[in-house]
Amino acid sequence: MLTLHRVRAVRLTEDGAELAGHAVVVSGDRIAAVGPVEELLAAYGETARTREWDGVLAPGRYEPDAPALLEGAYWPDPREADALGAEPLTGAVLDALEMTDTRWGGSARRGVQRLLASGVTEVSGPFARPEVRRAVERSGVRVVPGPHRRELTPGGPADFTVHDEAGVCLVTALGGRLVHRRR
């Protein structure tokens, strides 16, 4: 299915200029086209569904500290908030917890959700804990060996974010699928 993402502006690279009046068309898990909204509506408007976002669409973020964030911290379950709070636990507090494989898996899933909510689409690795590795693999976040230039190009992966004027992540997409949407 084709989806035309109509936004305030498109940034083709992380540090590139914002192109006002542009949009992105996604076909499956790839970017089909990037260009002026009017041209893309004329070419795809009859066949593509349109999603409108009040923000700037750009490549997703790379998180170099993912192993430390997911394997060196415990992301509490909301049901534990009264006892443990909502922020990740590290150091002596983490050491005092009884960490089972199941608990590590749940923590990793919650940590990945937080990364997606901040616009992360790629992380560093590797991950030593199988439960953490599985959570990352299942999420669709790409594990890459190091930072590289991420850009939005036709034929490239449909991994992107949309941020509002204040820099808040509104949407994160992996392979064209919305995996985070701020309510």
N, C-alpha and C positions, 0 to 999 in steps of 0.2 A: 504494500500500500504506500502511496505517495503522501507525504505530509509537507506542507509549506509552513515554515516557521516565520511568522511576520513579527518583527521586533523594531525597537526604536533605532537600533544600529547593529552592525555586524563587525566584529574584530577578527580578521583572518588568522592572526597570530596573537600570542599572549601579550606581546608588547607593541602590537601594531596599532595603526590609527583606526578610529571608529568610522565605519562607513554608514552614514545616516541614509535611511530610505532603502536599505538592502534587506534581503531575506535569504533563507536557506531552505532548499528542498531536499528532503530525505526520502530515499527509496530503500526499504528494508533496513539493513545495517550500514548503508553507505550514504555519503552525501552525493546527491544527483546534480545539484546546481547551487551556485551562489551568485547573486546579482541584484540589480535594482528590483524592488517589489513589483512595479508595473510590468516589467518584462517577464518576471517569473509567474505573475498572475495570468498574463496573456498566454504563456506557454503551458502552464500546469493547472490553472484555475478550475478548469472543467473536470479534471481527474484527481486532483489532490485535495485532501481535507486541509483546512487552514487552522492553525493554532496561533493565537496572538498573545504575545508576552510584552509587558511593559518593562523592557530592559535591554541590555546589550548581550547578544549571543556571541560566545567566544569559545576557543578550545578549553577543555577541562584543565584542572591543575594537576601537577605532579607532586606527590608527597614523598620526599626522600627519607623521612623518619618513620615510615610505616611499620617496620619491624619493632622499633622501640614503642610505638604507640599501641600496637596490637599484641605484642608478646611481653612487654615490660610494664604493662598497666592492666588493671582490671576495670572494665566499664560496668558499673553496677546495673543490675536489673531494676526497673522502676519500682518493683515491689520491695526492693531493699533500700529505697531512698530514705526512709525514716532512720534506719540504722547506719547506712553507709554514705548517704548523700547521693548526688547526681553526677559528680565529677569523677574522672578516672582516678584510681588509687594506685600508688606506687610505693616503693621503698619498704619501710618497716610495716606499714599498714597492709600492703599487699602480702608481705611475708607472713603476716599473722593469719591470713585467710586460708581456709582449707580449699585449695585449688585442685579440683578434679578435672578430668578431660572434658566432661560435659560443661563445667563452669567456664573453662577456657573457650570452648566453642561459642557459648552464649555471649561471653564478653567480646569475642572477636566480631560476632555479627553486629552487636550494638556499636562497637568501634567503627566498623565499616560503614554503618548507617550514618554515623556522625561525619565521617570523611566525605561520603556522598553529599550530605547536606551542606558541606562547605565547598562543593564543586570539584572534588577530586575524582579524576577518571583514570589515573595511572599512579602506581605506587612502586617503591623500590622493594626489593626482596633480598635474599630468599627468606622464607619463614621456616623456622626449625620445628615448631609445634604443628603436628598434622591437623589438629582442630582449627588452628588459625589459618593454615594454608587452604583447607577446605572452605572455610567461610569466605576467604578472599576469592577463590576460584568460582564459587557459586554466585558471588555478587556480580561478576562480569568485569570488575575492575581489572585493568591490565597490569601485570607485573613486568616492569621493564628494567634493564640493567642500570640505567642512569638517566640523568636529564638529557633531553634532546628537544629540538624545535618541534612544537606541536602546532599544526595549522589546519585550517578548514579548507579543503580542496575537493573539487569534484572527483569521485572515485575513492576518496579517503574514508576512514571510519567515521561514522556519525556519533562521535563522542564529543559532547559539548556541554556548556553551562549557559545559563542566562542569569545575569546579575542586575539588580536595580541600581538606581543612582547612588545609593549609599553603600554599594558593594555587597549587599546581602544576596546570597544565592537563592534564586527563585526556582530554578529547574536544573537538574543534572540528567543527561541522557548518555547511555552506554549502548553502542550499536543501534542507535535509533530508538531505544526503549527508554521511557521516562522512568528513572529509578529513584528520583527524589523530586518532589514538588511541594514547595512551601505553601501552606494553607493560609 
